[in-house]
């Protein structure tokens, strides 16, 4: 969920540490008020959909042939419409996005479970474990829906920020930049 710059050999160690600390602090702040950040997260998704849709429509004019042009216009307008809905109706959007997240957890959990059994001899038990957790998370979210919508997006955002921060600190601990 977070959008951070990709690790680069040119990134100074002090910047990796700073970014890691800032992301961890941001994650803790988000976890301190998951309800508010669930709504804010949904609104950011809506704004991104509007911007992406606008670029899709603009890009359509560089497409050769009417078939691609029309589909890109339709897709761009759908993105814009969904984005406007999300921004103007953030609570409804949080409800819908939480339901979609639960379904995604269930689907990915099932896929990981199947893949884990297929690759059991190559350490597939980790995929099976991941699949079980994904299915359990999806079921927990759906069983608590719509009330779970209050905390799911904010919780996932906070956890993602913390793990991204830990990743940057781990990258910093790996040694100085190799520029």
C-alpha positions in Angstrom: 0.0 0.0 0.0 2.8 2.4 0.6 4.5 4.2 -2.2 8.2 4.5 -1.4 11.1 4.9 -3.6 12.8 1.7 -4.8 16.0 0.7 -3.0 19.0 1.9 -4.9 22.7 1.4 -4.5 23.0 5.2 -4.6 20.7 5.7 -1.6 22.8 6.9 1.3 22.6 4.8 4.5 21.5 7.8 6.6 18.5 8.3 4.2 17.6 4.6 4.5 17.6 4.9 8.3 15.6 8.1 8.2 13.0 6.7 5.8 12.7 3.6 7.9 12.1 5.5 11.1 9.6 7.9 9.5 7.7 5.0 8.0 7.6 3.2 11.3 6.4 6.3 13.2 3.8 6.9 10.5 2.6 3.3 10.9 2.3 3.7 14.6 0.3 7.0 14.1 -2.0 5.2 11.7 -2.6 2.3 14.1 -3.4 4.9 16.8 -6.6 5.9 14.9 -7.4 3.2 12.3 -11.0 4.4 11.8 -9.9 7.9 10.7 -7.1 6.5 8.5 -9.5 4.0 6.9 -11.5 6.9 5.6 -8.4 8.8 4.6 -7.0 5.7 2.9 -10.2 5.3 0.9 -10.1 9.0 -0.2 -6.5 8.6 -1.4 -7.6 5.6 -3.4 -10.5 7.8 -4.9 -8.1 10.6 -5.8 -5.7 8.1 -7.4 -8.6 6.7 -9.4 -9.6 10.2 -10.6 -6.1 11.1 -11.6 -5.5 7.6 -13.2 -8.8 7.9 -15.1 -7.9 11.3 -16.4 -4.6 10.1 -17.7 -6.3 7.1 -19.3 -8.7 9.4 -21.2 -5.8 11.7 -22.3 -3.8 8.7 -23.3 -6.7 7.4 -25.5 -6.0 10.2 -27.9 -2.6 8.7 -28.7 -4.1 5.3 -29.4 -4.2 4.1 -33.0 -7.6 2.8 -34.1 -11.1 3.5 -32.8 -11.3 0.2 -30.9 -8.6 1.0 -28.5 -9.6 4.6 -28.3 -13.2 3.9 -27.3 -12.2 1.3 -24.7 -9.6 3.6 -23.1 -12.2 6.4 -22.9 -14.7 4.1 -21.3 -12.2 2.7 -18.9 -10.9 6.2 -18.0 -14.4 7.5 -17.4 -15.2 4.5 -15.2 -12.1 5.2 -13.1 -13.1 8.8 -12.8 -16.7 7.9 -11.8 -15.5 5.4 -9.2 -13.0 8.0 -7.9 -15.6 10.6 -7.6 -17.9 8.2 -5.8 -15.1 7.2 -3.3 -14.2 10.8 -2.6 -17.8 12.0 -2.2 -19.0 8.9 -0.3 -16.0 7.8 1.7 -18.0 5.7 4.3 -19.8 3.8 1.5 -16.4 3.3 -0.2 -14.8 2.0 3.0 -17.6 -0.5 3.3 -17.2 -1.7 -0.4 -13.4 -1.7 -0.2 -13.4 -3.7 3.0 -15.7 -6.3 1.4 -13.4 -6.5 -1.7 -10.3 -6.8 0.6 -12.0 -9.8 2.4 -12.8 -11.5 -0.9 -9.2 -10.9 -2.1 -7.8 -12.4 1.1 -10.1 -15.5 0.6 -9.1 -15.9 -3.0 -5.4 -15.5 -2.5 -5.5 -17.7 0.6 -7.1 -20.5 -1.4 -4.6 -20.1 -4.2 -1.7 -20.2 -1.7 -3.2 -23.2 -0.1 -3.4 -25.1 -3.4 0.1 -24.0 -4.5 1.5 -25.0 -1.1 0.3 -28.5 -1.3 1.5 -28.7 -4.9 5.0 -27.6 -3.9 5.1 -29.2 -0.4 8.5 -30.8 -1.0 10.1 -27.4 -1.8 8.9 -25.7 1.4 5.3 -25.4 0.4 4.2 -25.6 4.0 4.9 -21.9 4.2 2.5 -21.2 1.4 -0.1 -23.5 3.2 0.4 -21.5 6.4 0.1 -18.2 4.5 -3.0 -19.5 2.7 -4.6 -20.5 6.0 -3.9 -17.1 7.5 -5.3 -15.4 4.3 -8.5 -17.5 4.4 -8.9 -16.8 8.2 -8.4 -13.1 7.7 -11.0 -13.0 4.9 -13.5 -14.9 7.0 -12.9 -12.7 10.1 -13.4 -9.6 8.0 -16.6 -10.9 6.3 -18.1 -12.2 9.6 -17.6 -8.8 11.1 -18.7 -6.8 8.0 -19.9 -4.1 7.9 -18.5 -3.2 11.4 -15.0 -4.5 10.4 -14.9 -1.7 7.8 -14.2 0.7 10.6 -10.7 -0.7 11.2 -9.6 -3.0 8.3 -8.1 -0.4 5.9 -6.5 1.6 8.6 -5.0 -1.5 10.2 -3.6 -2.8 6.9 -2.2 0.6 6.1 -0.5 0.9 9.5 1.0 -2.6 9.3 2.2 -2.0 5.8 3.9 1.3 6.8 5.6 -0.4 9.7 6.9 -3.3 7.6 8.1 -0.9 4.9 10.0 1.0 7.6 11.5 -2.2 9.0 12.5 -3.1 5.4 14.3 0.2 4.9 16.1 -0.2 8.3 17.1 -3.8 7.3 18.4 -2.4 4.0 20.4 0.2 5.9 21.9 -2.4 8.2 23.1 -4.4 5.2 25.9 -1.9 4.8 26.9 1.3 3.1 25.8 2.2 -0.4 27.7 0.6 -3.2 27.9 3.7 -5.4 
